[in-house]
Amino acid sequence: MAHEVAARIYRLGADLVNWFIVEDGGRFTVVDTGLPKQYEQLPAALAKLGHTLNDVDAVLLTHAHGDHIGSAAQIKGASGAVVHVHRADAGLAQGNDRSDNERSYVRDMYHPHSWKVLVFLLRNGVFKAPPVHELATFEHGETLDIPGRPRVIHTPGHTDGSACLEITDRQVMFSGDALVTLSMVTGERTPRIMPRSFNKNSRQALLSLNELKGSRAELVLPGHGEPWHGSVDAAVALAQRTGPN
């Protein structure tokens, strides 16, 4: 069931993996696409709003990991939507590059929460996300001419092309996995970057948060965890204090 979290912005997925739809003039942008087995949430949500997949113009990826690109190919095939990703993650989205992280997830599995996350991801097809071969790419600072007109903030570290997307007139920021509110390893709930076992470069991920400072957004919608209501600067300060652990 889709839940409206801001004006004409709806949350799909679950606490462990969030994705969103943005409505603008009867047309839609899907921000991230969840896991492959979460696809059916989208046509059901659109039907509740009186729309269909034919009203989806764009799929916008914060990055190209399997729990964000999971349904992108299926949505593209069903709707004809254009899939957008940062240029630096295009190879990953197309299946040409490999995602390398700082450390093995096996080292984190003494935490009970990490097992819950792993089972959820596997059951929903995290390693079965099909590549998207035809893409549009974006760069830092662009305002995209798609429903919602999001502005791109490049925040590398989690992946090379990790990006946050700000809808300035609604004071909303989609932070993907650059800034989350749930640790996928320990289950702790506070603003943070992802753990080392999920990041390509945690030091860079922490530094990239500086790009978010000064944002006027009052709602941060992360890829994992609950929405953050309040100052982006405050969320960044907490995340940089906590680090990747």
Secondary structure by P-SEA (a helix, b strand, c coil): ccccccccbbbcccccccccccccccbbbbcccccccccaaaaaaaaaaccccccccbbbbcccccccccaaaaaaaaccbbbbbcccccccccccbbbbcccccccccccaaaaaaaaaaaaaccccccccccbbbbccccccccccbbbbbbbcccccccbbbbcccccccccccccccccccccccccccccccccccaaaaaaacccccccccccccccccccccccaaaaaaaaaaaccc
